[in-house]
Amino acid sequence: MHGHGRHAYRNVLPGLAVVLAGTACQARPATTTAAAEKPPQGSSVMEPAPTAGTTTVDCGQPFTLPPESELALTGQFPAEVSASEQTLSGTVEARASRELRGVTLPGADVFLVRNGRVVSTPLPQDTVGILWAVPAGESKSLPADAALTACDSGEPLEPGSYELYARLMVVPDDGGSVEAFGGPWPLEVR
């Protein structure tokens, strides 16, 4: 029995040595410079990172439409909706004043304002972006869904008049960010 156990270890040891050697190669510290640690310019990262200078849309806070950007947003949404609905679906069309290539989220952010304050914040989206390529003067359509629940309570919105806004942010290939807003579009919750 003692000899059988020693024979089994001899068969396992060469395989274990290969695994450990591979691990040791991977664990070896890399010598890199700060420039080598940054992603390359042509990186295929598909997640738009939050950037400074973006307009915040916070629950209960006042909202004022920012100045126009190089993207003009138009939207198609129902003019009225039942208070029993939880979401509202529409589309946003973005027209570029210059050629714009980069990455954006799969849909536009949509939120509701009442009496000048944000009452419904944008729905969460998949964080993986999509490639954005729009020639100057042309447009691209994106889905745009809005939450019809109050952001402070999670309850259905009260019946009444609201303003619907859409926001789209593109992270261009050449850096920075382009943020565009559309609206207000009137919405009656009944």
Secondary structure as GFF3:
##gff-version 3
##sequence-region A 1 190
A	DSSP	alpha_helix	2	27	.	.	.	ID=ss1
A	DSSP	alpha_helix	34	37	.	.	.	ID=ss2
A	DSSP	beta_strand	71	76	.	.	.	ID=ss3
A	DSSP	beta_strand	80	81	.	.	.	ID=ss4
A	DSSP	beta_strand	87	96	.	.	.	ID=ss5
A	DSSP	beta_strand	100	104	.	.	.	ID=ss6
A	DSSP	beta_strand	108	114	.	.	.	ID=ss7
A	DSSP	beta_strand	117	120	.	.	.	ID=ss8
A	DSSP	beta_strand	130	134	.	.	.	ID=ss9
A	DSSP	beta_strand	139	147	.	.	.	ID=ss10
A	DSSP	beta_strand	160	172	.	.	.	ID=ss11
A	DSSP	beta_strand	178	189	.	.	.	ID=ss12
###
